[in-house]
Amino acid sequence: MDSQPKMKPNAREIAAKLRDEIAAGTFGPGDRLPGGRAYAKKLGVSLMTVQNAYAQLQTEGLVKGVTGSGTYVRDAAPGEEAPRDSAKRVTDLQAEVARVSTELADLAERVKQLESAVGSPGGKPGS
């Protein structure tokens, strides 16, 4: 049994989960996303958190809100990239950014180690 309390997701994390589900085809064009209130209750977050996640997906062009009805995965217009493909592309880009960030952090640590081995930049070694 896990004794650690489960962290509540933030809007960015909820949007990422839904984006992944759109990319995987769990939600396809025209499908309605879970209702905001019920989804917020299920996740243990505020309605505003879910609304912010949906707004993020709408800004990305993946979903559209229909007043009084809900939030739906957008249908692609002719010649336009499908939301599933857009979601997959965003997910792939986020993974690449994370990979590059890790590499940059590793490089920064190596530079720091080299600088301490040879002395500070601009200073005299061994002083």
Contacts in CASP RR format, 6 or more apart in sequence:
PFRMAT RR
TARGET T0000
AUTHOR 0000-0000-0000
METHOD contacts of the structure
MODEL  1
MDSQPKMKPNAREIAAKLRDEIAAGTFGPGDRLPGGRAYAKKLGVSLMTV
QNAYAQLQTEGLVKGVTGSGTYVRDAAPGEEAPRDSAKRVTDLQAEVARV
STELADLAERVKQLESAVGSPGGKPGS
8 43 0 8 1.000
8 44 0 8 1.000
8 45 0 8 1.000
9 17 0 8 1.000
9 43 0 8 1.000
9 45 0 8 1.000
9 49 0 8 1.000
10 45 0 8 1.000
10 49 0 8 1.000
11 49 0 8 1.000
11 50 0 8 1.000
11 52 0 8 1.000
11 53 0 8 1.000
11 56 0 8 1.000
12 53 0 8 1.000
12 56 0 8 1.000
14 43 0 8 1.000
14 45 0 8 1.000
14 49 0 8 1.000
14 50 0 8 1.000
14 53 0 8 1.000
15 53 0 8 1.000
15 54 0 8 1.000
15 56 0 8 1.000
15 57 0 8 1.000
16 91 0 8 1.000
16 94 0 8 1.000
18 27 0 8 1.000
18 33 0 8 1.000
18 53 0 8 1.000
18 57 0 8 1.000
19 57 0 8 1.000
19 60 0 8 1.000
19 62 0 8 1.000
19 87 0 8 1.000
19 90 0 8 1.000
19 91 0 8 1.000
20 87 0 8 1.000
20 91 0 8 1.000
21 27 0 8 1.000
22 28 0 8 1.000
22 57 0 8 1.000
22 62 0 8 1.000
22 63 0 8 1.000
22 73 0 8 1.000
22 83 0 8 1.000
22 84 0 8 1.000
22 87 0 8 1.000
23 84 0 8 1.000
23 87 0 8 1.000
23 88 0 8 1.000
23 91 0 8 1.000
25 84 0 8 1.000
27 33 0 8 1.000
27 73 0 8 1.000
28 73 0 8 1.000
28 83 0 8 1.000
28 84 0 8 1.000
29 73 0 8 1.000
29 74 0 8 1.000
29 75 0 8 1.000
29 76 0 8 1.000
29 82 0 8 1.000
29 83 0 8 1.000
29 84 0 8 1.000
30 72 0 8 1.000
30 73 0 8 1.000
30 74 0 8 1.000
30 75 0 8 1.000
31 72 0 8 1.000
31 73 0 8 1.000
32 69 0 8 1.000
32 70 0 8 1.000
32 71 0 8 1.000
32 72 0 8 1.000
33 39 0 8 1.000
33 54 0 8 1.000
33 63 0 8 1.000
33 70 0 8 1.000
33 71 0 8 1.000
33 72 0 8 1.000
33 73 0 8 1.000
34 42 0 8 1.000
35 50 0 8 1.000
35 70 0 8 1.000
35 71 0 8 1.000
36 47 0 8 1.000
36 50 0 8 1.000
36 51 0 8 1.000
36 54 0 8 1.000
36 71 0 8 1.000
37 47 0 8 1.000
39 50 0 8 1.000
40 46 0 8 1.000
40 47 0 8 1.000
40 49 0 8 1.000
40 50 0 8 1.000
43 49 0 8 1.000
43 50 0 8 1.000
54 63 0 8 1.000
54 65 0 8 1.000
54 71 0 8 1.000
57 63 0 8 1.000
57 71 0 8 1.000
58 64 0 8 1.000
58 65 0 8 1.000
58 71 0 8 1.000
60 86 0 8 1.000
60 87 0 8 1.000
60 90 0 8 1.000
61 74 0 8 1.000
61 83 0 8 1.000
61 86 0 8 1.000
62 73 0 8 1.000
62 74 0 8 1.000
62 83 0 8 1.000
62 86 0 8 1.000
62 87 0 8 1.000
63 71 0 8 1.000
63 72 0 8 1.000
63 73 0 8 1.000
63 74 0 8 1.000
63 83 0 8 1.000
64 71 0 8 1.000
64 72 0 8 1.000
64 74 0 8 1.000
65 71 0 8 1.000
65 72 0 8 1.000
66 72 0 8 1.000
73 83 0 8 1.000
74 83 0 8 1.000
76 82 0 8 1.000
76 83 0 8 1.000
81 89 0 8 1.000
115 121 0 8 1.000
118 125 0 8 1.000
119 125 0 8 1.000
119 126 0 8 1.000
119 127 0 8 1.000
END
